[in-house]
Structure formats: structure tokens, C-alpha cells
Amino acid sequence: MYFACALLLLYVVSSSSSKPDDTGHGSPRFCRSRDCPKYELVKQYSTFEERHYEASRWVSTDIGMESYSSAIMHGFWRLFHYISGKNAEGKKIPMTVPVLVHVLPDGKGLSPNITMSFFVPFAEEKPPTPNDTALYLTSLPVQTVYVKSFGGFAFKSDYIDKAKSLSEELKALGKAFKEDSFLTAGYDAPFMLINRHNEVWYIAE
């Protein structure tokens, strides 16, 4: 509930000038009017996609808490403060999508040790340095990603179930991927009641 309220606040006060693109490159429909990492659709399978992503820049933070939900909340606010102007330039930065969370299954669900990231907008050629030393600017390389998408409001159990399903499908097809962790990608604010879009990612090897 608290995470949902935080997301609501962020999406209300943040804005982006990017335009959606339905060509298969750039921003697809589910990114709506916000910047998101560019990719090319390599292959559409019946239940998942294989995407080839361009290199991308992110602001990230590593969190270790007592619970997964606490880690999510704590990481979100760190990143929110950064884009709200708590950085070396006092600069406000538009909200982007997705909110990307690198998670580790721990046998009981999801580990509370996560890395959460916000995508750096394309216009930010030199993103400001974070004031918070727990935040850092990083880049993801060109990479292939297997993605399972689903709608509705996504809960922890949904991400676990979708990741398990995707993992089993990839193994059945003989696909090589990093099996020890996956990423969750959230695209919508809590007030978006229909046409919601969520994803789980496995990185191809």
C-alpha cells in the first residue's frame, strides 16, 4: 500500500516529453508518453518475447532490508528523491519507465536484497551526480532479454509465478539464460486501472 502511494505521488508530480513509437524500435505503446529503453523485437513466441536492447543508462541503488516489500519501498524513495532534485545540480528529472528491479529468488520467494533502477532520460546527456552515496549511475550493455508480459496489478506472487513459468519455457526450448536471478519491470502508476503492463525479464547468455 505504501509503495503504491509513493508511485502515485511520483507519477502525479513527474512528467516526460517523449513520444510513443509503435515501429518495433524506441518506445512501444506500454511506455505511453515516457522515455524507456530502446529495443528491437527479435522474435515473438506464443507466451513471451525475445528482445534485443540497445545500451542504456540508469540510476540505481542496492538495498538490503528485512523484507522484500521494505526493500522495494526504501529503494523507490531513494530514487524518487534523486529525480526530484536531490542531486549535485539540484535538477529535476522527468520520470521514465520501467522501474526495474533486479531480484534473487531465495527459496521462500524473493530475497530482500535487490537492485532498483530508474532509466535515465535520453535528453540527460550528463546525468547529475547523486547526493546520496547509496545511489550510483550505471549502464547496461547491448543485450538480449527474454520477456514475459502480463496485465493487472502486479504483486510479489505474480512476479514469482511469471518468472517460474518463463524459466520453464526457456529451458524447454533449450535457451541459455542467467538462471540465478531475474528482473521485474513496472510501467504504470497505481491510478492506472486498465491496460496495465508488467514484465519479468531473464537475461540471455
TORKOLFI-905569 format. One record per residue (C-alpha): residue in three letters; x, y, z. Coordinates in pm, whole numbers, padded with zeros to 5 digits, always signed. Layout:
BEGIN
AlaXYZ/...
END
This chain:
BEGIN
Met+00000+00000+00000/Tyr+00275+00249+00090/Phe+00466+00164-00229/Ala+00151+00224-00432/Cys+00102+00565-00268/Ala+00461+00656-00343/Leu+00420+00560-00706/Leu+00103+00766-00727/Leu+00280+01072-00591/Leu+00572+01030-00825/Tyr+00363+00996-01138/Val+00150+01295-01045/Val+00445+01529-00995/Ser+00667+01392-01274/Ser+00634+01442-01648/Ser+00814+01348-01969/Ser+00825+01498-02317/Ser+00899+01176-02507/Lys+00654+01041-02764/Pro+00547+00678-02804/Asp+00662+00481-03106/Asp+00497+00166-03243/Thr+00759+00073-03501/Gly+00931-00202-03303/His+01214+00039-03216/Gly+01212+00302-02945/Ser+00915+00342-02715/Pro+00627+00095-02757/Arg+00269+00170-02654/Phe+00309+00049-02297/Cys+00574+00314-02230/Arg+00297+00567-02301/Ser+00447+00920-02302/Arg+00764+00838-02108/Asp+01118+00759-02214/Cys+01205+00389-02192/Pro+01500+00181-02314/Lys+01505+00108-02687/Tyr+01488-00244-02822/Glu+01421-00446-03134/Leu+01181-00740-03120/Val+01383-01042-03229/Lys+01106-01299-03206/Gln+00751-01318-03073/Tyr+00683-01654-02908/Ser+00336-01761-02803/Thr+00384-01656-02439/Phe+00697-01439-02432/Glu+00923-01217-02642/Glu+01290-01218-02728/Arg+01415-00859-02737/His+01749-00707-02832/Tyr+01808-00397-02620/Glu+02037-00109-02702/Ala+02286+00003-02438/Ser+02111+00211-02173/Arg+02187+00434-01874/Trp+02029+00402-01530/Val+02046+00546-01180/Ser+02047+00259-00933/Thr+02061+00165-00569/Asp+02132-00160-00385/Ile+01904-00240-00093/Gly+01924-00498+00184/Met+01629-00498+00423/Glu+01437-00739+00644/Ser+01166-00790+00384/Tyr+01124-00762+00007/Ser+00842-00505+00040/Ser+01054-00287+00269/Ala+01344-00304+00024/Ile+01117-00200-00263/Met+00981+00096-00070/His+01320+00212+00054/Gly+01480+00189-00289/Phe+01194+00369-00456/Trp+01218+00672-00227/Arg+01594+00697-00272/Leu+01549+00716-00648/Phe+01248+00947-00621/His+01449+01198-00418/Tyr+01723+01193-00681/Ile+01492+01277-00973/Ser+01311+01532-00756/Gly+01624+01745-00734/Lys+01836+01595-00458/Asn+02143+01572-00679/Ala+02460+01774-00735/Glu+02283+02017-00971/Gly+01954+02043-00785/Lys+01794+01935-01111/Lys+01452+01776-01150/Ile+01449+01487-01394/Pro+01139+01351-01572/Met+01003+01014-01466/Thr+01077+00728-01704/Val+00978+00363-01730/Pro+01020+00093-01637/Val+01102+00084-01270/Leu+01345-00204-01297/Val+01418-00434-01003/His+01690-00699-01009/Val+01581-00971-00770/Leu+01717-01301-00641/Pro+01488-01595-00564/Asp+01576-01721-00214/Gly+01380-02044-00193/Lys+01097-01880+00000/Gly+01005-01615-00255/Leu+01216-01312-00333/Ser+01524-01200-00144/Pro+01510-00857+00026/Asn+01850-00788-00133/Ile+01761-00605-00453/Thr+01888-00350-00700/Met+01631-00095-00814/Ser+01687+00133-01111/Phe+01526+00424-01294/Phe+01603+00469-01664/Val+01795+00790-01743/Pro+01601+01007-01994/Phe+01754+01042-02340/Ala+01787+01420-02300/Glu+02015+01378-01998/Glu+02349+01361-02180/Lys+02534+01400-01850/Pro+02307+01299-01559/Pro+02376+01489-01237/Thr+02576+01315-00966/Pro+02357+01183-00682/Asn+02391+01347-00343/Asp+02308+01017-00175/Thr+02615+00793-00180/Ala+02383+00490-00187/Leu+02287+00585-00543/Tyr+02506+00538-00847/Leu+02490+00592-01221/Thr+02541+00281-01429/Ser+02497+00143-01778/Leu+02353-00176-01917/Pro+02525-00314-02227/Val+02364-00421-02550/Gln+02192-00744-02454/Thr+01923-00996-02542/Val+01639-01033-02294/Tyr+01355-01284-02268/Val+01040-01106-02153/Lys+00704-01230-02025/Ser+00439-00959-02006/Phe+00119-00959-01807/Gly-00156-00717-01713/Gly-00337-00616-01399/Phe-00192-00507-01068/Ala+00132-00699-01011/Phe+00208-00840-00669/Lys+00513-01023-00541/Ser+00346-01361-00602/Asp+00267-01264-00963/Tyr+00631-01189-01036/Ile+00739-01518-00880/Asp+00483-01718-01079/Lys+00557-01546-01409/Ala+00933-01583-01364/Lys+00894-01954-01287/Ser+00677-02002-01593/Leu+00919-01814-01819/Ser+01216-02009-01682/Glu+01044-02341-01755/Glu+00952-02233-02107/Leu+01308-02119-02185/Lys+01456-02444-02056/Ala+01209-02645-02264/Leu+01328-02456-02572/Gly+01695-02503-02484/Lys+01757-02132-02437/Ala+02064-02028-02237/Phe+01994-01757-01981/Lys+02110-01634-01641/Glu+01901-01858-01419/Asp+02008-01735-01075/Ser+01820-01405-01092/Phe+01560-01214-01290/Leu+01428-00862-01326/Thr+01083-00715-01276/Ala+00969-00419-01482/Gly+00676-00198-01383/Tyr+00532+00061-01619/Asp+00217+00206-01463/Ala+00107+00431-01178/Pro-00144+00294-00925/Phe-00427+00509-01062/Met-00399+00331-01400/Leu-00684+00085-01360/Ile-00696-00076-01705/Asn-00445-00176-01974/Arg-00171-00215-01716/His+00161-00361-01827/Asn+00413-00557-01619/Glu+00709-00773-01718/Val+00962-01024-01591/Trp+01299-01048-01765/Tyr+01566-01312-01794/Ile+01898-01207-01949/Ala+02016-01431-02232/Glu+02364-01583-02218/
END
